[in-house]
């Protein structure tokens, strides 16, 4: 994992832990998380997850079967058609 991906994972993990703690605290006190704060954190997590999905899809090997149909051979006129 490269440095950028590692930093994003740490950031995502930290944000999820903070959000879980804030949610638990809010549940105990009866307070509500601020909508903007919650939405911002969720959007950040969504962005990081999308980045990893795109990176994984770009790095995924193309399956050997069914991905690319075999190229058709051009008829060069040397061969006779079988009847």
C-alpha contacts under 8 A as a table, 3 or more apart, distances in Angstrom:
res1	aa1	res2	aa2	distance
1	X	5	X	6.16
1	X	6	X	6.26
2	X	5	X	5.46
2	X	6	X	6.17
3	X	6	X	5.05
3	X	7	X	6.10
4	X	7	X	5.15
4	X	8	X	6.22
5	X	8	X	5.05
5	X	9	X	6.16
5	X	52	X	7.99
6	X	9	X	5.12
6	X	10	X	6.23
7	X	10	X	5.11
7	X	11	X	6.08
8	X	11	X	5.00
8	X	12	X	5.98
8	X	48	X	6.73
9	X	12	X	5.07
9	X	13	X	6.00
10	X	13	X	5.12
10	X	14	X	6.02
11	X	14	X	5.11
11	X	15	X	6.04
12	X	15	X	5.10
12	X	16	X	6.10
12	X	45	X	6.10
12	X	48	X	7.22
13	X	16	X	5.15
13	X	17	X	6.16
14	X	17	X	5.11
14	X	18	X	6.13
15	X	18	X	5.09
15	X	19	X	6.04
15	X	41	X	7.03
15	X	45	X	7.92
16	X	19	X	5.07
16	X	20	X	6.10
17	X	20	X	5.13
17	X	21	X	6.19
18	X	21	X	5.11
18	X	22	X	6.07
19	X	22	X	5.04
19	X	23	X	6.02
19	X	38	X	7.81
19	X	41	X	7.85
20	X	23	X	5.08
20	X	24	X	6.15
21	X	24	X	5.11
21	X	25	X	6.12
22	X	25	X	5.07
22	X	26	X	6.01
22	X	33	X	7.36
23	X	26	X	5.04
23	X	27	X	6.10
23	X	33	X	7.05
24	X	27	X	5.07
24	X	28	X	6.34
25	X	28	X	5.21
25	X	29	X	6.23
26	X	29	X	5.23
26	X	30	X	5.53
26	X	31	X	4.67
26	X	32	X	5.64
26	X	33	X	6.68
27	X	30	X	5.24
27	X	31	X	6.74
27	X	32	X	7.77
28	X	31	X	7.87
33	X	37	X	7.20
33	X	38	X	6.63
34	X	37	X	5.30
34	X	38	X	6.23
35	X	38	X	5.20
35	X	39	X	5.96
36	X	39	X	5.11
36	X	40	X	5.93
37	X	40	X	5.16
37	X	41	X	6.22
38	X	41	X	5.28
38	X	42	X	6.16
39	X	42	X	5.13
39	X	43	X	6.03
40	X	43	X	5.13
40	X	44	X	6.19
41	X	44	X	5.08
41	X	45	X	6.24
42	X	45	X	5.08
42	X	46	X	6.09
43	X	46	X	4.98
43	X	47	X	6.15
44	X	47	X	5.12
44	X	48	X	6.31
45	X	48	X	5.17
45	X	49	X	6.13
46	X	49	X	5.16
46	X	50	X	6.08
47	X	50	X	5.11
47	X	51	X	6.21
48	X	51	X	5.07
48	X	52	X	6.41
49	X	52	X	5.16
49	X	53	X	6.20
50	X	53	X	5.01
50	X	54	X	6.14
51	X	54	X	5.24
51	X	55	X	6.11
52	X	55	X	4.99
52	X	56	X	5.99
53	X	56	X	5.12
53	X	57	X	6.10
54	X	57	X	5.12
54	X	58	X	6.11
55	X	58	X	5.19
55	X	59	X	6.18
56	X	59	X	5.14
56	X	60	X	5.93
57	X	60	X	5.15
62	X	67	X	6.71
63	X	66	X	7.20
63	X	67	X	5.99
64	X	67	X	6.47
65	X	68	X	7.49
66	X	69	X	6.40
75	X	78	X	7.86
75	X	79	X	7.92
76	X	79	X	7.43
77	X	80	X	7.43
